[in-house]
């Protein structure tokens, strides 16, 4: 299956790049210089980057690799 931006936009909860940029700009304006908010934002960016990598490769993974990825994600960043 080949996914395109146009196909994505047909989905019921799709958000355009322009809308995403607006949301991001609003987030940054609200965060401002708030140290705690900046820490949360940085953590969000780290997790989002990891998620984007997983999603970008998802269609290329075998079922076994997907199961392994799902299993590993349960334990990532958790302290036991």
Buried (B, 14 or more C-beta within 10 A) or exposed (E): EEEEEEEEEEEEEEEEEEEEEEEEEEEEEEBEEEEEBEEEBEEEEEEEEEEEEBEEEEEEEEEEEBEEEEEEEEEEEEEE
